[in-house]
Amino acid sequence: MRLGIFVGCLVAVAGLVRLGWVPAGIGDANVAWVVLLALVISAPLSFVLLRKQRDEMSQQISGRVVGARQKLAANRNQEDAADDAARVSP
Protein backbone atom coordinates (compact mmCIF):
# COMPACT_ATOMS: atom_id res chain seq x y z
CA MET A 1 0.00 0.00 0.00
CA ARG A 2 2.88 2.35 0.77
CA LEU A 3 4.39 1.61 -2.61
CA GLY A 4 1.08 2.41 -4.27
CA ILE A 5 0.86 5.74 -2.46
CA PHE A 6 4.45 6.53 -3.45
CA VAL A 7 3.84 5.64 -7.11
CA GLY A 8 0.69 7.77 -7.13
CA CYS A 9 2.63 10.71 -5.68
CA LEU A 10 5.45 10.12 -8.16
CA VAL A 11 3.03 10.24 -11.10
CA ALA A 12 1.31 13.34 -9.71
CA VAL A 13 4.58 15.19 -9.08
CA ALA A 14 5.93 14.23 -12.52
CA GLY A 15 2.72 15.54 -14.08
CA LEU A 16 2.94 18.80 -12.15
CA VAL A 17 6.59 19.24 -13.17
CA ARG A 18 5.71 18.59 -16.82
CA LEU A 19 2.91 21.17 -16.64
CA GLY A 20 5.32 23.66 -15.09
CA TRP A 21 3.37 24.10 -11.85
CA VAL A 22 6.27 22.73 -9.79
CA PRO A 23 9.92 23.69 -10.43
CA ALA A 24 11.82 21.06 -12.42
CA GLY A 25 14.94 21.15 -10.27
CA ILE A 26 18.41 22.48 -11.01
CA GLY A 27 20.24 21.32 -14.11
CA ASP A 28 20.09 17.57 -14.64
CA ALA A 29 18.57 16.90 -11.19
CA ASN A 30 15.04 16.61 -12.56
CA VAL A 31 14.58 12.88 -11.83
CA ALA A 32 16.13 13.10 -8.37
CA TRP A 33 13.98 16.15 -7.58
CA VAL A 34 10.77 14.42 -8.66
CA VAL A 35 11.58 11.25 -6.66
CA LEU A 36 12.58 13.24 -3.56
CA LEU A 37 9.47 15.40 -3.71
CA ALA A 38 7.28 12.31 -4.17
CA LEU A 39 8.93 10.71 -1.10
CA VAL A 40 8.37 13.82 1.01
CA ILE A 41 4.71 13.97 0.00
CA SER A 42 3.98 10.23 0.27
CA ALA A 43 5.48 9.76 3.77
CA PRO A 44 2.89 11.80 5.71
CA LEU A 45 0.10 10.59 3.41
CA SER A 46 0.92 6.95 4.11
CA PHE A 47 1.20 7.69 7.83
CA VAL A 48 -2.32 9.12 7.88
CA LEU A 49 -4.01 6.91 5.29
CA LEU A 50 -2.59 3.60 6.53
CA ARG A 51 -3.23 4.19 10.25
CA LYS A 52 -6.05 1.65 10.45
CA GLN A 53 -3.99 -1.09 8.80
CA ARG A 54 -1.00 -0.30 11.03
CA ASP A 55 -3.15 -0.56 14.17
CA GLU A 56 -4.67 -3.87 13.05
CA MET A 57 -1.22 -5.31 12.30
CA SER A 58 0.05 -4.15 15.68
CA GLN A 59 -2.78 -5.94 17.45
CA GLN A 60 -2.09 -9.14 15.51
CA ILE A 61 1.60 -9.03 16.34
CA SER A 62 1.02 -8.30 20.02
CA GLY A 63 -1.43 -11.22 20.18
CA ARG A 64 1.19 -13.52 18.67
CA VAL A 65 3.82 -12.31 21.12
CA VAL A 66 1.53 -12.99 24.09
CA GLY A 67 0.78 -16.47 22.76
CA ALA A 68 4.47 -17.22 22.23
CA ARG A 69 5.29 -16.05 25.77
CA GLN A 70 2.56 -18.27 27.21
CA LYS A 71 3.85 -21.29 25.28
CA LEU A 72 7.39 -20.58 26.41
CA ALA A 73 6.28 -20.30 30.05
CA ALA A 74 4.29 -23.55 29.76
CA ASN A 75 7.31 -25.34 28.27
CA ARG A 76 9.54 -23.94 30.97
CA ASN A 77 7.14 -25.11 33.71
CA GLN A 78 6.87 -28.54 32.11
CA GLU A 79 10.67 -28.90 31.98
CA ASP A 80 10.98 -27.75 35.60
CA ALA A 81 8.35 -30.27 36.71
CA ALA A 82 10.10 -33.10 34.85
CA ASP A 83 13.45 -32.08 36.34
CA ASP A 84 12.00 -31.93 39.86
CA ALA A 85 10.40 -35.35 39.41
CA ALA A 86 13.69 -36.81 38.17
CA ARG A 87 15.57 -35.43 41.18
CA VAL A 88 13.05 -36.82 43.68
CA SER A 89 13.11 -40.32 42.16
CA PRO A 90 16.29 -42.24 43.06
SULSULBEL-V758638 format. One record per pair of residues at least 24 apart in sequence whose ideal C-beta (glycine too) atoms are under 8 Angstrom apart, sorted by the first residue. I is the first residue (numbers start at 0). J is the second residue. D is the distance in whole Angstrom. If there is no record, write none. Layout:
BEGIN
i = (I,I)
j = (J,J)
d = (D,D)
END
This chain:
BEGIN
i = (0,0,0,1,1,1,4,4,4,4,4,5,5,5,5,7,8,8,8,8,8,9,9,9,9,11,11,12,12,12,13)
j = (45,49,52,41,45,49,41,44,45,48,49,37,38,41,45,41,37,38,40,41,44,33,34,37,41,37,40,36,37,40,37)
d = (7,6,7,7,5,7,5,6,5,7,8,6,7,4,8,8,4,8,5,4,7,7,7,4,8,8,8,5,5,7,8)
END
